[in-house]
């Protein structure tokens, strides 16, 4: 099953009626190098986790629905943040 820390984070999400979603879209192998894959695993995924943890740890008065998008464009990972109004 899940380690206790994962369950605790999920319970926190439910308590604040917040949720998170992750969508992954494929990139053609010819357009995504092995180095890009390593960077995604070593840098992008931990950054996304940190961003998500930061969002759910905000108090009710600080919380705003936000979206983090990571795209592969021009041979690099680009990040964008959107606030949902």
N, C-alpha and C positions, 0 to 999 in steps of 0.2 A: 504494500500500500504506500501511502505517502509518509515521509518523515514528519514528526510532530511540528516542526517549524512551518512546513507547507500547510498543514491543517490549521495552524494558528493564523496564518495569513489569510486563508480562505474564510475562516470564521470572522476575522476582522472585516473583510469585504462584505460579508452578509450582514454584519452588525450595522454598518453604515449604509447599507443598501447600495453599495457600489459594485460594479462588476468590471471585468476586464475581458477583452477579446483579442485573439491573435489570429491574423490572417496571413497566410504565406502563399505567394504566387510563384510559379516556376519561372526560371530564367534559362534560356537555352545554354547547354553546356559549352558550346563554342563561344558564347558571349561572357562566360563566367569562369575565370581562371581558377586554378588550384589555390593561388595566393589570395584571391578574393574570398574563396570559401574559408580559408584559414583565418582571414581577417574577420569574417562574419562570426565565426565561432569564438575567436579570441577577444574581439573588441566590441562588435555590434551587439551580440546577445547579452553580454554583461552590462552594456550601457542601457539596453532596453529594460533589463531587470531592475537596474538601479532607478531608472526613470519611473517605472511602474511602482516600485516600493515607495519612492518619494511621493507619488500621487496619492497612494492609499493611506499614507501616514499623515496627510494633512487633516487639520481639524475641519469641522463642518463649515466654519466661516471662511476658511481658506480654499476649500475644495471647489473646483470648477471642472466640468466635464472637458477633458482634453483628449486629443488623438495624437499619437506619435506615428509618423510614417517614415519608413526607411526604404529607399529605392536604390536600385543599381542603375546608374546613368553615367555616361561619359567615362566608363571604366573606373568608377568609384562609388562608394556608398554615400548617399546623401540623406540627411535627416531633416524632417519638417515637423513642426508642432502646430496643431490647430486647436483653437478653443471652440467648443460647441456652444452656441448661444441659444 
